[in-house]
Amino acid sequence: MLPCEVAQAKLNGCLPERVLLDCFGNLAITRRPPHLRPAAAYCLPLVAMKNDYRSGHALKHVTLTYMFDALHPYVGLPATDRKDLTTAIQVYWLKNSIEIEQLDLVHRFALELQVHLSACFGCRVVLDIYGSSRNGFGTRMCDVDMSLSFYPAPPPWAMNSDQVMRAVAKALVDFPKAVDERYVNAKVPIVRFRSSDMDMEADISYKNDLALHNTSLLQQYCKWDPERLPVLGVWIKAWAKRCGIGEASKGSLSSYAWIVMLIHYLQQVEPVPVVPCLQEVPHQKNENAYVHGYNVFYWKFVDGKQSKKCRASVLDLFVGFLDYYSSYFDFTQHVVQMDTTRIMMKPDKWAKFTMCVADPFETDHNLAQGVDAAMFAYIRSCMLHSRGVFTSRYIRSDFLSHYGYEETYEMDNEMAGQFGEFLLHKCIMMKQAPIRQFRDRSMSQSTNTSGSS
């Protein structure tokens, strides 16, 4: 059976699932190595042609459909179900993404704190915001991370980050909008506190320049696909936390690592990637910029038309993301990285790690180095389970019946928001995540005048 006949038969609803899978199983694209077969590769349009025998014309009409729509696990999934699943993800993003007004308050708070610290230290202090509150994947409950630097040069007493952060902790005692100040002596010393007029936690570190460039890089990727990438990022972060696999401190993956994995996957989608590799664009050597010995160059140009060539919905891409990492990507041999479109082999120094996710600039830093074999197995189990939830032919009807509605009920945005929460709850596995105890090497010291820790 030809692909055009498959597509037409699928549209007519007369093709059994087994026949459909057998036909597409013989496609050349499926003969590629497993790690190059993401589920969302099947976005290529199929052409179904029909001749008009009555008039004698050779062609009556041409019908386009997409392989992704025709392939398992979407076989038999009604269009209404797919529409409502997509809407549920989008509504979740609308309700939980950080708002412009909140960002304005955060920037105003940082400016006031910057003025206070400058007055305390007798020199100009600059506070740059980085992290999820600025990179395009922020939520209303996310923390605010700030990097402190001195302009034009640090004062003589600022010998190292430890001294600077201790001085910042003392200065915050006199700042009325900061409460619960704590100095945390970790690998990177920080000062952690809460804002008294906003329900917000904040961290200050010293000259965290790589983090600033990472933030700008992720923000640039969001500009390439502003309609799907931020939605997917916020949804995947929420999904990972609900499943118990979204906290590096508990032996799983940080939100940042999940975003790196998402962008890597979107770079691998075929036949047209959703986003390009911004660090792989040919450029002149004088365009390179180095921070702590790492090249932080990336392409500053944005072409919004490129991502639109891939017409997969956020549902398609989310299920493809789950399928790619649960079934196709070979973690035993390869590294997840977004600084190149090539699938890279594990270096010898990372052979001991079960899972490798490379930082886009600090490429010798494995963001998944805390994931052990038990947690890795649990992460893949969560992905397989969630893929089953989102491809179930009964998930929408189960949700509607729970609320006493018929299957023909048309969801509004409010109901779609409840559907999103229902889906996240369904993704939680009965088996709990492995518990891993970390030795706490940090030392917290309260700077509150009350002496409470």
Sequence and secondary structure as in RCSB ss.txt:
>XXXX:A:sequence
MLPCEVAQAKLNGCLPERVLLDCFGNLAITRRPPHLRPAAAYCLPLVAMKNDYRSGHALKHVTLTYMFDALHPYV
GLPATDRKDLTTAIQVYWLKNSIEIEQLDLVHRFALELQVHLSACFGCRVVLDIYGSSRNGFGTRMCDVDMSLSF
YPAPPPWAMNSDQVMRAVAKALVDFPKAVDERYVNAKVPIVRFRSSDMDMEADISYKNDLALHNTSLLQQYCKWD
PERLPVLGVWIKAWAKRCGIGEASKGSLSSYAWIVMLIHYLQQVEPVPVVPCLQEVPHQKNENAYVHGYNVFYWK
FVDGKQSKKCRASVLDLFVGFLDYYSSYFDFTQHVVQMDTTRIMMKPDKWAKFTMCVADPFETDHNLAQGVDAAM
FAYIRSCMLHSRGVFTSRYIRSDFLSHYGYEETYEMDNEMAGQFGEFLLHKCIMMKQAPIRQFRDRSMSQSTNTS
GSS
>XXXX:A:secstr
  HHHHHHHHHHT   HHHHHHHHHTSGGGGS GGG  GGGTT EEEEEE  TTT  S SEEEEEEHHHHSTTST
T  HHHHHHHHHHHHHHHHHHB  HHHHHHHHHHHHHHHHHHHHHHTSEEEEEEESHHHHS  BTT  EEEEEEE
ESS  TT  SHHHHHHHHHHHHTT TTEEEEEEEESSS EEEEEESSSS EEEEEE  HHHHHHHHHHHHHHHHS
TTTHHHHHHHHHHHHHHTT   GGGTS  HHHHHHHHHHHHHH SSS SS  TTSS   GGG  EETTEE     
   HHHHTTS   HHHHHHHHHHIIIII  TTTEEB SS SS EE  GGGTT S  BB SSSTT BTTTT  HHH
HHHHHHHHHHHHHHHT TTHHHHHHHHTT  TT    HHHHHHHHHHHHHHHS SS           EEEE  TT
   
